[in-house]
Amino acid sequence: MTLASTALLLVDLQNDFIHPDGAYARGGQANADIAALPARLKPLADAFRAKGGLVAATLFTLVPGRGGEPIISPHLKALRPFLRKGDFMPGAWGQQLVDELMPADVTVEKIAYSAFYNTRLEWALRKCGIERLAVGGIVTNGGVASTVRDAHVREFECTVLADGCAAFSPQIHDAAIEGLRPVARIATVAEALRDVSAS
């Protein structure tokens, strides 16, 4: 692994998703597997920083529209009816990367599953000389899978951190990981740490 051209991409590990005071916890959607990710990924993020790798974070965002009400796609509103004004708002605490994984070198707001859809992510990665991504975050079957598939068609070499991702059920997570094998290397956080240490 050449760290100068590799980024650790943290997908949607934000306060509103994970923190006990965030929007999802308020809506009864707290999840232990998801909550465990920041502590698991922190040593890898620290190693990337120490060795000159790039740490990038995607931030799911609900853009304010009329009267400041968030623009929420119909499918998300149906799935998460508890979302309200102020949740995942640009620049707000809830939208931010969790403290444990701060700081990110590059942050990109995203409005859909894929972090490449209508964002500056590809531009930022290219400008920073990134050719490879190590991807962790949430949810495995949503933001992670969509982002990795879009990275693949853009010819970024991807490693998905199987134990650095989570979904709302282990079965869905496992199925998503299996589905990504044709387009990405699957590794553990410990294996990625060894790669970083050896670089």
DRENZANU-82610 format. One line per field, with one value per atom (N, C-alpha, C): residue in one letter; x, y, z. Coordinates in steps of 0.02 Angstrom, whole numbers, plus 50000, padded with zeros to 5 digits. Layout:
% DRENZANU-82610
code = [A_...] .
px = [X_...] .
py = [Y_...] .
pz = [Z_...] .
//
This chain:
% DRENZANU-82610
code = [M_M_M_T_T_T_L_L_L_A_A_A_S_S_S_T_T_T_A_A_A_L_L_L_L_L_L_L_L_L_V_V_V_D_D_D_L_L_L_Q_Q_Q_N_N_N_D_D_D_F_F_F_I_I_I_H_H_H_P_P_P_D_D_D_G_G_G_A_A_A_Y_Y_Y_A_A_A_R_R_R_G_G_G_G_G_G_Q_Q_Q_A_A_A_N_N_N_A_A_A_D_D_D_I_I_I_A_A_A_A_A_A_L_L_L_P_P_P_A_A_A_R_R_R_L_L_L_K_K_K_P_P_P_L_L_L_A_A_A_D_D_D_A_A_A_F_F_F_R_R_R_A_A_A_K_K_K_G_G_G_G_G_G_L_L_L_V_V_V_A_A_A_A_A_A_T_T_T_L_L_L_F_F_F_T_T_T_L_L_L_V_V_V_P_P_P_G_G_G_R_R_R_G_G_G_G_G_G_E_E_E_P_P_P_I_I_I_I_I_I_S_S_S_P_P_P_H_H_H_L_L_L_K_K_K_A_A_A_L_L_L_R_R_R_P_P_P_F_F_F_L_L_L_R_R_R_K_K_K_G_G_G_D_D_D_F_F_F_M_M_M_P_P_P_G_G_G_A_A_A_W_W_W_G_G_G_Q_Q_Q_Q_Q_Q_L_L_L_V_V_V_D_D_D_E_E_E_L_L_L_M_M_M_P_P_P_A_A_A_D_D_D_V_V_V_T_T_T_V_V_V_E_E_E_K_K_K_I_I_I_A_A_A_Y_Y_Y_S_S_S_A_A_A_F_F_F_Y_Y_Y_N_N_N_T_T_T_R_R_R_L_L_L_E_E_E_W_W_W_A_A_A_L_L_L_R_R_R_K_K_K_C_C_C_G_G_G_I_I_I_E_E_E_R_R_R_L_L_L_A_A_A_V_V_V_G_G_G_G_G_G_I_I_I_V_V_V_T_T_T_N_N_N_G_G_G_G_G_G_V_V_V_A_A_A_S_S_S_T_T_T_V_V_V_R_R_R_D_D_D_A_A_A_H_H_H_V_V_V_R_R_R_E_E_E_F_F_F_E_E_E_C_C_C_T_T_T_V_V_V_L_L_L_A_A_A_D_D_D_G_G_G_C_C_C_A_A_A_A_A_A_F_F_F_S_S_S_P_P_P_Q_Q_Q_I_I_I_H_H_H_D_D_D_A_A_A_A_A_A_I_I_I_E_E_E_G_G_G_L_L_L_R_R_R_P_P_P_V_V_V_A_A_A_R_R_R_I_I_I_A_A_A_T_T_T_V_V_V_A_A_A_E_E_E_A_A_A_L_L_L_R_R_R_D_D_D_V_V_V_S_S_S_A_A_A_S_S_S] .
px = [50042_50000_50044_50035_50070_50027_50046_50002_49991_50040_50032_49975_49958_49904_49844_49840_49784_49747_49681_49639_49598_49592_49542_49478_49426_49363_49313_49294_49247_49178_49133_49068_49016_48994_48935_48940_49000_49007_48998_48935_48916_48877_48877_48843_48769_48733_48662_48647_48694_48686_48706_48759_48793_48788_48793_48797_48732_48736_48674_48627_48653_48611_48591_48607_48594_48523_48508_48440_48418_48462_48442_48428_48468_48454_48388_48375_48311_48252_48263_48210_48208_48246_48245_48283_48330_48368_48441_48457_48525_48542_48605_48625_48696_48705_48768_48825_48811_48863_48889_48843_48861_48898_48874_48905_48977_48994_49061_49113_49091_49138_49190_49172_49224_49285_49273_49329_49370_49337_49373_49415_49389_49424_49475_49471_49515_49590_49613_49684_49706_49662_49679_49683_49635_49636_49699_49717_49778_49840_49841_49899_49904_49848_49848_49879_49856_49881_49956_49978_50048_50094_50068_50109_50099_50060_50051_49995_49951_49892_49839_49789_49734_49675_49643_49581_49525_49477_49421_49357_49308_49245_49187_49137_49076_49026_48987_48939_48870_48828_48760_48727_48693_48667_48595_48554_48487_48487_48486_48491_48427_48431_48370_48338_48272_48234_48187_48126_48077_48067_48074_48065_48115_48170_48221_48205_48148_48131_48179_48202_48250_48219_48258_48237_48253_48200_48208_48176_48214_48186_48128_48078_48019_48036_48083_48099_48129_48171_48201_48149_48105_48052_48008_47995_47955_47992_48057_48097_48111_48121_48142_48097_48034_47987_48005_48052_48072_48118_48145_48191_48154_48188_48155_48204_48176_48215_48275_48333_48395_48436_48406_48444_48488_48550_48598_48604_48594_48596_48668_48682_48751_48782_48841_48878_48856_48801_48776_48813_48808_48841_48821_48758_48734_48763_48777_48803_48877_48911_48984_49009_49069_49104_49110_49102_49107_49176_49178_49240_49297_49281_49333_49374_49345_49379_49404_49392_49416_49492_49525_49497_49504_49461_49469_49506_49548_49583_49535_49489_49440_49371_49322_49254_49210_49162_49117_49046_49003_48932_48903_48859_48824_48750_48711_48638_48602_48641_48612_48658_48642_48683_48756_48766_48835_48866_48927_48964_48990_48982_49003_48945_48884_48826_48819_48827_48818_48862_48924_48971_49038_49083_49150_49201_49177_49223_49275_49254_49303_49353_49330_49376_49427_49405_49451_49501_49478_49524_49577_49555_49603_49653_49630_49675_49726_49707_49752_49794_49789_49831_49810_49747_49723_49704_49729_49713_49679_49686_49660_49620_49567_49526_49520_49526_49507_49443_49389_49323_49293_49272_49234_49176_49126_49071_49004_48953_48884_48844_48789_48777_48807_48826_48862_48823_48758_48716_48691_48706_48683_48740_48760_48813_48878_48897_48961_48959_48909_48905_48899_48856_48847_48910_48944_49005_49061_49068_49120_49107_49046_49030_49044_49027_49042_49117_49153_49226_49256_49229_49254_49247_49190_49182_49224_49247_49293_49366_49377_49443_49485_49452_49488_49492_49550_49559_49532_49485_49451_49465_49474_49474_49416_49371_49316_49336_49332_49350_49288_49287_49227_49204_49252_49234_49237_49250_49248_49185_49138_49073_49019_48959_48903_48837_48787_48719_48673_48608_48561_48547_48574_48572_48635_48662_48723_48711_48651_48637_48641_48614_48616_48688_48725_48796_48835_48826_48863_48846_48783_48762_48793_48795_48824_48899_48934_49005_49017_48978_48985_48972_48923_48907_48960_49004_49057_49122_49127_49189_49210_49163_49186_49218_49204_49229_49279_49294_49339_49374_49431_49464_49427_49418_49386_49441_49446_49499_49471_49507_49490_49528_49506_49541_49613_49621_49688_49733_49706_49747_49767_49720_49736_49789_49784_49835_49904_49907_49972_49999_49954_49976_50004_49970_49994_50061_50067_50130_50188_50174_50227_50244_50204_50214_50272] .
py = [49940_50000_50062_50107_50170_50223_50245_50289_50356_50382_50448_50450_50393_50391_50351_50342_50304_50348_50341_50376_50327_50341_50307_50347_50316_50350_50327_50373_50360_50382_50334_50349_50360_50422_50440_50423_50427_50413_50479_50498_50565_50562_50618_50622_50604_50629_50615_50541_50505_50433_50393_50415_50372_50395_50460_50486_50474_50460_50450_50510_50569_50629_50645_50602_50616_50598_50615_50606_50533_50486_50416_50387_50405_50382_50410_50473_50504_50467_50443_50407_50332_50310_50239_50194_50222_50184_50173_50178_50164_50091_50078_50010_49998_49943_49930_49917_49882_49868_49933_49978_50043_50085_50086_50126_50104_50042_50016_50037_50062_50075_50129_50187_50238_50213_50177_50151_50101_50061_50010_50043_50097_50130_50182_50205_50258_50240_50180_50165_50167_50148_50150_50222_50263_50334_50367_50352_50381_50358_50295_50269_50302_50312_50347_50416_50453_50521_50520_50473_50471_50454_50415_50392_50434_50488_50531_50512_50467_50451_50504_50502_50551_50520_50558_50536_50580_50548_50584_50560_50604_50586_50611_50568_50590_50607_50659_50683_50685_50637_50639_50704_50737_50805_50811_50842_50860_50935_50953_51023_51059_51117_51154_51181_51177_51203_51258_51257_51308_51313_51374_51385_51349_51328_51292_51219_51196_51125_51082_51026_50985_50953_50952_50917_50843_50803_50731_50692_50646_50605_50562_50548_50511_50444_50407_50341_50348_50400_50410_50433_50477_50500_50442_50395_50337_50291_50284_50241_50273_50339_50374_50435_50422_50477_50525_50505_50547_50605_50603_50656_50723_50775_50840_50897_50957_51017_51020_51031_51035_50972_50915_50852_50853_50831_50827_50892_50947_51013_51033_51063_51082_51125_51104_51141_51129_51093_51081_51023_51019_50966_50897_50886_50821_50797_50843_50825_50807_50827_50821_50750_50736_50674_50669_50608_50599_50620_50647_50674_50624_50560_50509_50501_50519_50510_50575_50630_50695_50698_50739_50778_50739_50756_50729_50781_50758_50803_50832_50790_50810_50789_50833_50815_50833_50790_50800_50788_50838_50828_50784_50738_50695_50696_50686_50692_50627_50576_50513_50457_50395_50339_50347_50359_50363_50431_50428_50490_50524_50491_50521_50558_50547_50576_50650_50693_50766_50795_50769_50795_50810_50839_50854_50800_50741_50690_50669_50652_50630_50685_50746_50803_50808_50805_50812_50755_50694_50637_50643_50661_50668_50724_50780_50836_50817_50771_50749_50689_50669_50615_50546_50537_50473_50425_50364_50311_50251_50246_50189_50213_50176_50192_50132_50145_50096_50124_50085_50113_50079_50121_50098_50145_50121_50166_50132_50172_50148_50175_50140_50070_50029_49967_49926_49919_49907_49895_49959_50017_50081_50124_50171_50218_50185_50134_50101_50066_50023_49985_50031_50081_50126_50165_50189_50227_50183_50123_50078_50060_50047_50030_50090_50149_50209_50222_50208_50214_50165_50105_50053_50075_50102_50122_50183_50219_50276_50254_50189_50158_50176_50188_50188_50116_50097_50030_50032_49988_49991_49930_49944_49893_49910_49862_49871_49839_49877_49853_49818_49752_49715_49728_49729_49743_49817_49858_49931_49960_49917_49937_49902_49927_49895_49915_49873_49886_49875_49882_49875_49802_49755_49685_49651_49603_49567_49531_49505_49468_49515_49574_49622_49644_49655_49673_49619_49557_49502_49495_49502_49496_49552_49612_49669_49659_49634_49621_49570_49516_49466_49496_49540_49571_49618_49642_49688_49652_49588_49552_49558_49561_49568_49636_49687_49754_49782_49745_49771_49714_49730_49684_49689_49634_49634_49619_49662_49654_49673_49655_49678_49742_49776_49836_49816_49760_49737_49726_49696_49685_49752_49798_49864_49900_49892_49921_49893_49828_49797_49824_49834_49862_49933_49973_50041_50040_49997_49993_49973_49930_49905_49953_50004_50050_50098] .
pz = [50000_50000_50000_49951_49949_49981_50041_50080_50048_50012_49982_49932_49902_49853_49878_49944_49973_50023_50022_50071_50111_50175_50217_50210_50183_50172_50224_50268_50322_50299_50291_50262_50318_50324_50364_50439_50466_50538_50576_50582_50605_50670_50705_50769_50764_50714_50709_50697_50668_50660_50722_50756_50804_50877_50889_50958_50995_51060_51099_51099_51084_51079_51008_50961_50890_50869_50807_50780_50780_50762_50758_50827_50876_50944_50968_50953_50972_50939_50878_50843_50858_50907_50926_50878_50840_50790_50809_50873_50895_50881_50864_50846_50872_50909_50942_50892_50838_50788_50757_50743_50714_50765_50826_50879_50894_50879_50894_50842_50785_50730_50745_50773_50783_50823_50877_50917_50877_50835_50796_50741_50713_50657_50679_50740_50763_50756_50776_50767_50694_50649_50578_50553_50574_50555_50582_50644_50673_50635_50615_50577_50509_50476_50412_50420_50471_50482_50496_50538_50557_50499_50450_50394_50331_50335_50278_50231_50252_50212_50222_50179_50182_50217_50262_50294_50266_50233_50204_50238_50244_50276_50234_50224_50192_50247_50236_50285_50253_50270_50245_50269_50224_50236_50214_50257_50238_50225_50161_50141_50158_50192_50206_50142_50140_50084_50106_50084_50101_50177_50201_50273_50317_50287_50325_50336_50310_50318_50276_50303_50265_50204_50150_50090_50100_50109_50123_50067_50038_49984_50012_49971_49996_50027_49998_50027_50096_50107_50172_50223_50202_50247_50269_50223_50242_50291_50280_50324_50391_50392_50453_50466_50484_50492_50550_50593_50649_50629_50569_50548_50546_50570_50576_50561_50561_50548_50596_50568_50607_50606_50589_50586_50523_50531_50475_50437_50471_50439_50426_50368_50352_50408_50431_50482_50553_50563_50630_50663_50729_50767_50741_50729_50709_50643_50599_50533_50535_50588_50590_50604_50581_50597_50673_50699_50772_50796_50857_50884_50883_50896_50902_50838_50781_50717_50687_50721_50697_50702_50662_50607_50542_50493_50426_50383_50339_50294_50242_50219_50168_50193_50191_50206_50146_50133_50076_50098_50088_50102_50048_50069_50020_50033_49980_49986_49967_49948_49927_49951_49933_49956_49934_49870_49845_49861_49887_49902_49839_49781_49718_49682_49705_49671_49689_49639_49647_49703_49709_49760_49727_49766_49742_49762_49783_49809_49757_49697_49647_49632_49625_49613_49669_49732_49789_49791_49779_49781_49726_49665_49610_49625_49650_49665_49719_49763_49816_49796_49733_49708_49731_49748_49775_49719_49725_49677_49710_49776_49813_49874_49890_49948_49994_50059_50110_50141_50137_50153_50214_50261_50319_50332_50369_50385_50381_50369_50371_50311_50298_50314_50257_50273_50225_50160_50166_50108_50074_50103_50076_50054_50097_50079_50061_50098_50084_50016_50005_49943_49882_49887_49830_49814_49866_49856_49827_49853_49827_49754_49737_49667_49621_49644_49604_49600_49654_49652_49602_49600_49554_49482_49463_49393_49376_49427_49416_49421_49427_49428_49488_49545_49609_49633_49657_49686_49757_49773_49839_49882_49946_49998_50045_50054_50102_50167_50221_50287_50317_50313_50330_50402_50448_50518_50535_50484_50492_50462_50443_50417_50459_50455_50490_50457_50468_50445_50505_50492_50548_50565_50526_50547_50521_50558_50535_50469_50458_50397_50336_50342_50287_50275_50329_50323_50285_50306_50276_50201_50185_50115_50073_50101_50065_50054_50104_50096_50041_50040_49988_49919_49916_49852_49826_49870_49849_49828_49839_49823_49750_49702_49632_49617_49658_49641_49691_49745_49797_49833_49860_49907_49973_50007_50073_50124_50175_50226_50294_50346_50413_50429_50481_50504_50524_50557_50579_50519_50465_50405_50374_50372_50345_50387_50452_50497_50483_50471_50455_50390_50340_50277_50286_50326_50339_50375_50424_50462_50418_50369_50325_50268_50260_50202_50215] .
//
